[in-house]
Amino acid sequence: MRSHTRHELVWVRYNPRNQLVSLAGVSLLAEVAHRRLCDYIWSGSPWPAPDFAIAGALTRVPPESWDQVLAELLSVGWRTRKGLLFHPAVASVRNEARAFQRASQARTAAARAVRWPENIARNDPPAPALLQSPLQAPSNITEQYSTEHPLSGKTAERLTLSGSAPKEGDNREKEFLEELHATIQRFSPTSAAAEMRNWGGWWRNRFRENPAKAARVLAEVASMVKERRIKRNPGAAGLDLWNRLP
């Protein structure tokens, strides 16, 4: 399977209930055609021509049914613009996903500048730009962050203790941090001690922000450690995963 590139969209956000309601009055062929066209456009492909040779082939509609299906597609918002099939709502979903992607890339760049300031000073190339799949990290992560954070004294996230106590009777946060320590311990006891000392608060806050995502990130870091895909820094891999996973 071809992996996505830096510019391809790996997710979009839309309202499934609205989709179900808006397509309730069309045939099964037209509904499948609409959804296939949406996926085609959201994957970054250009708007197709409305003739059967192009749009019909994309939607897998039988030749004898194409005229009727095209009429139904027009009834649910598709239109012809400059000789191409176009749908304003579908375009809006793609534009929103692209805006989120650009914002995420900007946040990742800012995070790298904080965590790897020595790379900026030496004009080193940035860390790997994109995961090969939503849960696959680059195999050549070799960056090593400084144990002295440039925002030392200015951010609570550097500290192991966070600003608020965990919920009483809820041991999930403690278990998560213990698993984090054990995971990095398997890579290097020295790295584990430095990670918990300098970035324990960051991991704690990410868990409080989104426990499920934090667990996915930690699971992937554990897999990378086991498969020896990390050369120097499990914490850096975790930061990169957090910024890239939805």
PAZAPA-4460 file (N, C-alpha, C; in steps of 0.05 Angstrom, whole numbers, plus 32768, in hexadecimal, padded with zeros to 4 digits):
% residues 246
    n_x    n_y    n_z   ca_x   ca_y   ca_z    c_x    c_y    c_z   seq   type   mol
   8011   7FE8   8000   8000   8000   8000   8012   8019   8000     1      M     A
   800B   802C   7FEF   801B   8044   7FED   8017   8055   8006     2      R     A
   802C   805D   8012   802A   806F   802A   8024   808B   8021     3      S     A
   8016   809A   8033   800F   80B5   802C   8027   80C7   802E     4      H     A
   8026   80DE   8020   803C   80F1   8021   8035   8108   8033     5      T     A
   8047   811B   8035   8043   8132   8047   802A   8141   8040     6      R     A
   8022   8141   8026   800C   8152   801D   7FF2   8143   801B     7      H     A
   7FF2   8129   801E   7FD9   811A   801D   7FCA   811C   8037     8      E     A
   7FAF   811C   8035   7F9F   811D   804D   7F9A   8100   8057     9      L     A
   7F9D   80FC   8071   7F99   80E1   807C   7F7F   80DF   808C    10      V     A
   7F71   80F6   808F   7F57   80F5   809C   7F47   810F   8095    11      W     A
   7F2D   810D   8096   7F1C   8124   8092   7F06   8123   80A7    12      V     A
   7EF9   8139   80AD   7EE3   813A   80C0   7EC9   8142   80B2    13      R     A
   7EB5   8131   80B5   7E9B   8138   80AA   7E86   812C   80BC    14      Y     A
   7E6D   8135   80B8   7E57   812C   80C9   7E49   8114   80BD    15      N     A
   7E4D   80FC   80C8   7E41   80E4   80BC   7E23   80E4   80BB    16      P     A
   7E17   80F0   80D0   7DF9   80F1   80D0   7DEF   8101   80B8    17      R     A
   7DFC   8118   80B3   7DF4   8128   809D   7DF7   8119   8082    18      N     A
   7E0C   810A   8080   7E10   80FA   8068   7DFA   80E6   8064    19      Q     A
   7DF2   80D8   807A   7DDD   80C4   8078   7DC2   80D1   8070    20      L     A
   7DBD   80E8   807C   7DA3   80F6   8076   7DA3   8100   8059    21      V     A
   7DB9   810D   8051   7DBA   8119   8036   7DB9   8105   8020    22      S     A
   7DC1   80EC   8025   7DC1   80D7   8010   7DAA   80C4   8012    23      L     A
   7D97   80CA   8024   7D81   80B7   8028   7D6F   80B5   8010    24      A     A
   7D6E   80CA   7FFF   7D5B   80C9   7FE8   7D67   80C0   7FCE    25      G     A
   7D80   80B6   7FCE   7D8D   80AE   7FB5   7D90   8090   7FB4    26      V     A
   7D96   8086   7F9D   7D99   8069   7F9A   7DB3   8060   7FA6    27      S     A
   7DB5   8045   7FA9   7DCE   803A   7FB5   7DE6   8040   7FA3    28      L     A
   7DE2   803F   7F89   7DF8   8045   7F76   7E01   8062   7F79    29      L     A
   7DEE   8074   7F7C   7DF5   8091   7F7F   7E03   8096   7F9A    30      A     A
   7DFA   8088   7FAF   7E06   808C   7FCA   7E23   8082   7FC9    31      E     A
   7E28   806B   7FBD   7E43   8060   7FBC   7E54   8073   7FAA    32      V     A
   7E49   807D   7F94   7E57   808F   7F83   7E5F   80A8   7F92    33      A     A
   7E4D   80B3   7FA1   7E52   80CB   7FB1   7E69   80C6   7FC4    34      H     A
   7E67   80B0   7FD3   7E7C   80AB   7FE7   7E97   80A5   7FDB    35      R     A
   7E97   8098   7FC4   7EB1   8093   7FB7   7EBD   80AD   7FAC    36      R     A
   7EAC   80BE   7FA2   7EB6   80D8   7F99   7EC1   80E8   7FB0    37      L     A
   7EB4   80E7   7FC7   7EBE   80F6   7FDE   7ED9   80EC   7FE6    38      C     A
   7EDC   80D1   7FE8   7EF6   80C6   7FF0   7F0C   80CD   7FDB    39      D     A
   7F04   80CD   7FC2   7F17   80D4   7FAD   7F21   80F0   7FB0    40      Y     A
   7F0F   8103   7FB5   7F16   811F   7FB8   7F25   8123   7FD2    41      I     A
   7F1C   8117   7FE8   7F29   811B   8002   7F45   810E   8003    42      W     A
   7F4B   80FC   7FF1   7F65   80F0   7FF0   7F79   8103   7FE2    43      S     A
   7F6F   8119   7FD8   7F81   812D   7FCB   7F80   812C   7FAD    44      G     A
   7F6E   811C   7FA1   7F6C   811A   7F84   7F5D   8132   7F79    45      S     A
   7F61   8138   7F5F   7F52   814F   7F53   7F35   8149   7F4E    46      P     A
   7F25   815D   7F4B   7F09   815A   7F44   7F08   814C   7F28    47      W     A
   7EF7   8137   7F26   7EF6   8128   7F0C   7EE2   8135   7EF9    48      P     A
   7EE6   812D   7EE0   7ED2   8135   7ECB   7EB9   8125   7ECF    49      A     A
   7EA2   8130   7EC8   7E88   8122   7ECE   7E81   810C   7EBA    50      P     A
   7E92   8106   7EA7   7E8A   80F2   7E94   7E90   80D6   7E9F    51      D     A
   7E84   80C2   7E93   7E86   80A7   7E9D   7EA2   809C   7E9D    52      F     A
   7EB2   80A4   7E88   7ECD   8099   7E85   7EDE   80A0   7E9E    53      A     A
   7ED8   80B6   7EAC   7EE8   80BE   7EC3   7ED9   80BA   7EDD    54      I     A
   7EC4   80CA   7EE1   7EB5   80C8   7EFA   7EA6   80AE   7EFC    55      A     A
   7E9C   80A4   7EE6   7E8F   808A   7EE7   7EA1   8073   7EEE    56      G     A
   7EB9   8074   7EE4   7ECC   805F   7EEB   7ED4   8061   7F08    57      A     A
   7ED7   807A   7F13   7EDF   807D   7F2F   7EC9   8072   7F41    58      L     A
   7EB0   8075   7F3A   7E9A   806E   7F4B   7E90   8051   7F46    59      T     A
   7E9B   8044   7F32   7E94   8029   7F2B   7E76   8025   7F25    60      R     A
   7E6C   8039   7F18   7E4F   8038   7F10   7E4E   802B   7EF4    61      V     A
   7E3B   8019   7EF0   7E38   800D   7ED5   7E32   8022   7EC0    62      P     A
   7E3C   801F   7EA8   7E39   8034   7E93   7E1C   803B   7E8F    63      P     A
   7E0A   8028   7E8F   7DEE   802D   7E89   7DE0   803D   7EA0    64      E     A
   7DED   803E   7EB7   7DE0   804C   7ECE   7DED   8068   7ED3    65      S     A
   7E02   806F   7EC4   7E11   8087   7ECB   7E00   80A0   7EC9    66      W     A
   7DF0   80A3   7EB4   7DE0   80BC   7EB1   7DCE   80C0   7EC8    67      D     A
   7DC0   80AA   7ED1   7DAE   80AC   7EE8   7DBD   80B3   7F02    68      Q     A
   7DD4   80A5   7F06   7DE4   80AA   7F1E   7DEE   80C7   7F1E    69      V     A
   7DF7   80D1   7F07   7E01   80EC   7F06   7DEB   8100   7F0D    70      L     A
   7DD3   80FB   7F04   7DBC   810C   7F0B   7DB8   810C   7F29    71      A     A
   7DBA   80F5   7F35   7DB6   80F3   7F52   7DCD   8101   7F61    72      E     A
   7DE5   80FF   7F57   7DFB   810D   7F63   7DF7   812B   7F63    73      L     A
   7DED   8135   7F4D   7DE7   8151   7F4B   7DD2   815A   7F5F    74      L     A
   7DC0   8147   7F66   7DAA   814D   7F78   7DB4   814F   7F95    75      S     A
   7DCC   8144   7F9B   7DD6   8145   7FB6   7DEE   8158   7FB9    76      V     A
   7DF1   816B   7FA6   7E05   8180   7FA9   7E1B   8181   7F95    77      G     A
   7E1F   816B   7F86   7E34   816B   7F72   7E2C   817E   7F5B    78      W     A
   7E3E   818B   7F4F   7E39   819D   7F39   7E50   819C   7F25    79      R     A
   7E4C   81A6   7F0E   7E61   81A8   7EFA   7E6C   81C4   7EFB    80      T     A
   7E86   81C6   7EFF   7E94   81E0   7F00   7EAD   81DF   7EEF    81      R     A
   7EAE   81EF   7EDB   7EC6   81EF   7EC9   7ECB   81D4   7EBD    82      K     A
   7EB6   81C6   7EB7   7EB8   81AC   7EAA   7EBF   8195   7EBD    83      G     A
   7EBD   819A   7ED7   7EC4   8185   7EEB   7EAE   8182   7F00    84      L     A
   7EAC   816A   7F0B   7E99   8166   7F21   7EA4   8173   7F3A    85      L     A
   7E92   8182   7F48   7E9B   8191   7F5F   7E84   8190   7F74    86      F     A
   7E8C   8190   7F8E   7E79   8190   7FA3   7E83   81A3   7FB9    87      H     A
   7E75   81B9   7FBF   7E7E   81CD   7FD2   7E83   81C1   7FEE    88      P     A
   7E71   81B0   7FF8   7E75   81A5   8013   7E8C   8192   8014    89      A     A
   7E90   8183   7FFF   7EA7   8171   7FFE   7EC1   8181   7FFE    90      V     A
   7EC1   8197   7FEF   7ED8   81A8   7FED   7EDE   81B5   8009    91      A     A
   7EC9   81BC   8017   7ECC   81C8   8031   7ED9   81B5   8045    92      S     A
   7ED1   819C   8044   7EDD   8187   8056   7EFA   8184   8050    93      V     A
   7F01   8183   8036   7F1D   8180   802F   7F2E   8199   8037    94      R     A
   7F22   81B0   8034   7F31   81C9   803B   7F36   81CA   805A    95      N     A
   7F22   81C1   8069   7F25   81C0   8086   7F3C   81AD   808E    96      E     A
   7F3C   8196   8081   7F51   8182   8088   7F6C   818C   8080    97      A     A
   7F6E   819A   806A   7F88   81A6   8062   7F91   81BB   8076    98      R     A
   7F7E   81CC   807F   7F85   81E0   8092   7F8F   81D4   80AC    99      A     A
   7F82   81BE   80B5   7F8B   81B1   80CD   7FA6   81A5   80C9   100      F     A
   7FAB   8199   80B2   7FC5   818D   80AC   7FDB   81A2   80AD   101      Q     A
   7FD6   81BA   80A1   7FEB   81CF   80A2   7FF0   81D8   80BE   102      R     A
   7FDA   81DB   80CE   7FDD   81E4   80EA   7FED   81CF   80FA   103      A     A
   7FE7   81B5   80F5   7FF5   81A0   8103   8013   81A0   80FC   104      S     A
   8019   81A4   80E3   8035   81A6   80DB   8043   81BD   80E8   105      Q     A
   8035   81D4   80EA   8041   81EB   80F7   8046   81E6   8115   106      A     A
   8033   81D8   8122   8037   81D2   813F   804E   81BE   8142   107      R     A
   8050   81AB   8130   8067   8198   8131   8081   81A6   812E   108      T     A
   8083   81B9   811B   809C   81C8   8117   80A3   81D8   8130   109      A     A
   808F   81E4   813D   8094   81F4   8155   809D   81E2   816C   110      A     A
   8091   81CA   816E   8098   81B7   8183   80B5   81AD   817F   111      A     A
   80BC   81A9   8166   80D8   81A0   8161   80EC   81B6   8169   112      R     A
   80E4   81CF   8163   80F6   81E5   8169   80FB   81E7   8187   113      A     A
   80E6   81DF   8197   80E9   81E0   81B4   80F9   81C8   81BE   114      V     A
   80F3   81B1   81B3   80FF   8198   81BE   811B   8193   81B3   115      R     A
   8120   819C   819B   813B   8198   818F   8147   81B2   8187   116      W     A
   814C   81C4   819A   8157   81DF   8193   8172   81DD   8186   117      P     A
   8181   81C8   818C   819C   81C6   8180   819B   81C2   8162   118      E     A
   8185   81B6   8158   8181   81B2   813B   817E   81CD   812E   119      N     A
   816F   81E0   813B   816B   81FA   8130   8185   820A   812F   120      I     A
   8194   8207   8145   81AD   8216   8146   81C1   820D   8131   121      A     A
   81C1   81F3   812A   81D4   81E9   8117   81C9   81E9   80FB   122      R     A
   81AF   81F2   80F8   81A2   81F1   80DE   819F   81D5   80D3   123      N     A
   819C   81C2   80E6   8198   81A7   80DE   817D   81A4   80D0   124      D     A
   817A   818F   80BF   8160   818A   80B3   814C   8183   80C9   125      P     A
   8132   8188   80C5   811E   8182   80D9   811B   8164   80DD   126      P     A
   810E   815C   80F2   8108   8140   80F7   80F6   8136   80E1   127      A     A
   80F3   811B   80DE   80E2   8110   80C9   80C7   811C   80C8   128      P     A
   80BE   8123   80B1   80A6   8134   80AE   808C   8126   80B1   129      A     A
   808B   810B   80AB   8071   80FF   80AB   8074   80E1   80B0   130      L     A
   8061   80D6   80BF   8060   80BA   80C4   8058   80AB   80AA   131      L     A
   8061   8093   80A7   805A   8084   808F   803D   807A   8090   132      Q     A
   8032   8077   80A8   8016   8070   80AC   800E   807C   80C6   133      S     A
   7FF3   807E   80CC   7FEB   808B   80E5   7FF8   807F   80FE   134      P     A
   8001   8066   80FE   800D   805B   8115   8029   804F   810F   135      L     A
   8037   805B   80FC   8052   8052   80F6   8065   806A   80F6   136      Q     A
   8079   8068   8107   808C   807F   810A   80A3   807B   80F7   137      A     A
   80B1   8090   80F0   80C9   808D   80DF   80DD   807B   80ED   138      P     A
   80EC   806B   80DD   80FF   8058   80E8   8119   8065   80EE   139      S     A
   811D   807E   80E6   8137   808A   80E9   8137   80A3   80FC   140      N     A
   8126   80A2   8111   8126   80B8   8124   8140   80B6   8134   141      I     A
   8151   80CA   8131   816B   80CA   813E   816F   80E3   814E   142      T     A
   815C   80F5   814F   8160   810F   815E   8162   8109   817C   143      E     A
   8172   811A   8189   8175   8118   81A6   8171   8133   81B2   144      Q     A
   815B   8136   81C2   8156   8150   81CE   8167   8155   81E6   145      Y     A
   816B   816E   81EC   817B   8176   8203   816B   8171   821D   146      S     A
   8179   8169   8232   816B   8165   824B   8164   8180   8258   147      T     A
   8170   8195   824F   8168   81B0   8258   8156   81BD   8245   148      E     A
   813C   81BE   824C   8128   81C9   823B   812B   81E7   8238   149      H     A
   8129   81F3   8220   812D   8210   821D   8118   8220   822B   150      P     A
   8101   8214   8233   80ED   8222   8241   80ED   821B   825F   151      L     A
   8104   8211   8268   8106   820A   8284   80FE   8221   8297   152      S     A
   80EC   821A   82AA   80E3   822F   82BC   80CB   823E   82B2   153      G     A
   80C4   823A   8298   80AE   8249   828C   8096   8238   8285   154      K     A
   809A   821D   8286   8084   820C   827F   8081   81F6   8293   155      T     A
   8068   81F0   829B   8064   81DA   82AE   8066   81BF   82A2   156      A     A
   8065   81BE   8287   8065   81A4   827A   8080   8196   827B   157      E     A
   8095   81A5   8281   80AF   8199   8284   80B1   8189   829D   158      R     A
   80A1   8190   82B1   80A3   8183   82CB   8094   8169   82CC   159      L     A
   809D   8157   82DC   8090   813D   82E0   8074   8141   82EC   160      T     A
   8072   8154   82FE   8058   8159   830B   8049   816D   82FB   161      L     A
   802F   8168   82F7   801E   817A   82E9   8010   818D   82FC   162      S     A
   8002   81A1   82F1   7FF5   81B5   8302   7FDE   81AB   8312   163      G     A
   7FD2   8195   830B   7FBB   818B   831A   7FBF   816E   8320   164      S     A
   7FB3   8165   8336   7FB6   8149   833F   7FA4   8137   832F   165      A     A
   7FAC   811E   832B   7F9B   810B   831D   7F81   8106   832D   166      P     A
   7F6C   80FC   831E   7F53   80F7   832B   7F56   80E2   8341   167      K     A
   7F49   80E6   8357   7F4B   80D3   836D   7F3E   80B8   8365   168      E     A
   7F4C   80A3   836A   7F42   8088   8363   7F47   8080   8346   169      G     A
   7F53   8092   8336   7F59   808C   831A   7F77   8087   8317   170      D     A
   7F7E   806E   8313   7F9A   8066   8312   7FA4   8065   82F5   171      N     A
   7F93   806C   82E1   7F9C   806A   82C6   7FB4   807B   82BF   172      R     A
   7FB4   8094   82CA   7FCA   80A6   82C4   7FE4   809B   82D0   173      E     A
   7FE3   8091   82E8   7FFB   8085   82F4   8005   806D   82E5   174      K     A
   7FF2   805C   82DC   7FF9   8044   82CD   8005   804C   82B2   175      E     A
   7FFA   8061   82A6   8005   806B   828C   8022   8074   8290   176      F     A
   8028   8084   82A4   8043   808E   82A9   8056   8077   82B0   177      L     A
   804C   8063   82BE   805D   804C   82C5   8063   803D   82AC   178      E     A
   8050   803A   829A   8055   802C   8281   8068   803C   826F   179      E     A
   8065   8056   826F   8077   8067   8261   8094   8063   826A   180      L     A
   8098   8063   8285   80B3   805F   8290   80BD   8044   8288   181      H     A
   80AC   802F   828A   80B5   8014   8283   80BD   8012   8266   182      A     A
   80AD   801F   8255   80B3   801E   8238   80CE   802A   8231   183      T     A
   80D3   8042   823C   80ED   804F   8236   8103   8042   8245   184      I     A
   80FD   8035   825C   8111   8026   826A   811C   800F   8259   185      Q     A
   810A   8003   8249   8113   7FEE   8238   8126   7FF8   8222   186      R     A
   8123   8011   821B   8136   801D   8208   8150   8024   8215   187      F     A
   814E   8032   822C   8166   803B   823B   815E   8045   8256   188      S     A
   8169   803B   826C   8163   8045   8286   816A   8063   8289   189      P     A
   817F   806B   827C   8187   8088   827D   8171   8099   826F   190      T     A
   8168   8090   8258   8154   809F   824A   813A   80A0   825A   191      S     A
   8133   808A   8267   811A   8089   8277   811B   809E   828D   192      A     A
   8132   809F   829B   8134   80B2   82B1   8133   80CF   82A7   193      A     A
   8140   80D4   8291   8140   80F0   8286   8124   80F7   827C   194      A     A
   8116   80E4   826F   80FB   80EA   8264   80E8   80F0   827B   195      E     A
   80E8   80E0   8290   80D5   80E5   82A6   80DC   80FE   82B5   196      M     A
   80F5   8104   82B7   80FE   811C   82C6   80F7   8136   82B6   197      R     A
   80FC   8135   829C   80FA   814E   828C   80DF   8150   827D   198      N     A
   80D3   8139   8277   80BB   813A   8266   80A3   812B   8272   199      W     A
   80A5   8122   828B   808F   8114   8297   8076   8124   8298   200      G     A
   8078   813E   829D   8061   814F   829E   8053   8152   8283   201      G     A
   8064   8152   826E   8058   8153   8253   8048   813A   824D   202      W     A
   8053   8123   8253   8044   810A   824F   802B   8109   8260   203      W     A
   802D   8112   827A   8015   8112   828B   7FFF   8123   8280   204      R     A
   8006   813B   8276   7FF1   814D   826B   7FE5   8143   8251   205      N     A
   7FF6   8135   8241   7FEB   8129   8229   7FD7   8113   8230   206      R     A
   7FDC   8103   8245   7FCA   80EF   824E   7FB0   80FB   8257   207      F     A
   7FB2   8111   8266   7F99   811E   8270   7F8A   812B   8259   208      R     A
   7F98   8134   8245   7F8B   8140   822E   7F7C   812C   821D   209      E     A
   7F88   8114   8218   7F7C   8100   8208   7F88   80E5   820F   210      N     A
   7F7C   80D7   8223   7F88   80BD   822C   7F8A   80A8   8216   211      P     A
   7F76   80A6   8205   7F77   8092   81F0   7F8E   8097   81DC   212      A     A
   7F91   80B0   81D4   7FA7   80B7   81C2   7FC2   80B3   81CF   213      K     A
   7FC4   80BB   81E8   7FDE   80B7   81F7   7FE5   809A   81F8   214      A     A
   7FD1   8089   81FC   7FD6   806C   81FD   7FDF   8062   81E2   215      A     A
   7FD3   806C   81CC   7FDB   8063   81B1   7FF8   806B   81AC   216      R     A
   7FFF   8084   81B4   801A   808E   81AF   802E   807D   81BF   217      V     A
   8028   8077   81D8   803A   8067   81E8   803D   804B   81DD   218      L     A
   8027   8040   81D4   8028   8025   81C8   803A   8024   81AF   219      A     A
   8038   8039   819F   8049   803A   8187   8066   803E   818F   220      E     A
   806C   804F   81A3   8087   8052   81AC   8092   8037   81B6   221      V     A
   8081   8029   81C5   808A   800F   81CF   8091   7FFC   81B8   222      A     A
   8080   7FFC   81A3   8085   7FEC   818C   809F   7FF3   817E   223      S     A
   80A4   800E   817D   80BD   8017   8170   80D5   800F   8180   224      M     A
   80D3   8010   819B   80E9   8008   81AC   80EF   7FEA   81A8   225      V     A
   80D9   7FDB   81A8   80DC   7FBE   81A5   80E9   7FB6   818A   226      K     A
   80E2   7FC4   8175   80EC   7FBE   815A   8106   7FCD   8154   227      E     A
   8110   7FDC   8168   8129   7FEB   8165   8128   7FFF   814E   228      R     A
   8111   800D   814C   810E   8021   8137   8116   803D   8141   229      R     A
   811C   803F   815B   8125   8059   8167   8143   8057   816C   230      I     A
   8152   806A   8163   816F   8069   8166   8178   8077   817F   231      K     A
   816B   808E   8187   8175   809D   819E   8160   80A4   81B2   232      R     A
   8148   80AB   81A8   8136   80BA   81BA   8119   80B1   81B8   233      N     A
   810F   80A0   81CA   80F2   8098   81CA   80E0   80B0   81D0   234      P     A
   80E8   80C2   81E1   80D7   80D9   81E7   80D2   80EA   81CE   235      G     A
   80E7   80EE   81BE   80E4   80FD   81A5   80D1   80F0   8192   236      A     A
   80D2   80D5   8191   80BF   80C6   8180   80A3   80CA   818A   237      A     A
   809F   80CA   81A5   8084   80CE   81B0   8079   80EA   81AA   238      G     A
   808A   80FE   81AB   8081   8119   81A4   8079   811B   8187   239      L     A
   8089   810E   8176   8083   810F   8159   8069   8101   8153   240      D     A
   8064   80EA   8160   804B   80DB   815D   8034   80EB   8167   241      L     A
   8036   80F8   817E   8020   8107   8189   8018   811D   8176   242      W     A
   802B   812B   8169   8024   8141   8157   8019   8137   813D   243      N     A
   801C   811E   8137   8013   8114   811C   7FFA   8104   811D   244      R     A
   7FF5   80F6   8133   7FDD   80E5   8134   7FC4   80F7   8139   245      L     A
   7FAE   80F0   812D   7F95   80FF   8131   7F8A   80FA   814D   246      P     A
***
